[in-house]
């Protein structure tokens, strides 16, 4: 895994790499091209008419809830990233110095 995430994916020096399982490596990916909310793990769930927050770890998906407000769904997702992904979270990987 590249410690500093996407911004250093071409920097293959030993001090920018760490051993990671496949699951850990996927925890600090950015958004997919088809993401419409702009926030990983948050989408508008039309059948319920609310924002949905979800997170995955080691092949299991955790539903974090449905929210009337987009910001509440983002908050729930960010808190779950800290809880489940810890140092592997996208935010933490992007915050590390290059």
C-alpha positions, 0 to 999 in steps of 0.5 A: 500500500502507498502510505500517502495514497493516490497523491504518491502512487508513483512513489515506490520508495520503501519509506512510502510503502507498507504491507497491507492486506487487500482489504486494508489497501482498499480502505484508503481508495478515493471515489469511484468514477460513478460516485454521484455524492462526492463522498465515498460510502454515501449515496442517496437511496431513492426507495427510502428518499434519504441519504444512506451511509455505509462502510465495508471492512474485510468483505463485510458491509455495515449500514450506518443509517439513513439520514435526512441531511447529507451532512449527517450521512457524511459525519456518520461515514467519517466516524465509521472510517475512524472506528473501522479503518483507523490508520488506513482511512483515506483521510489519515492517509492523505494527512500524512506528510510526503 
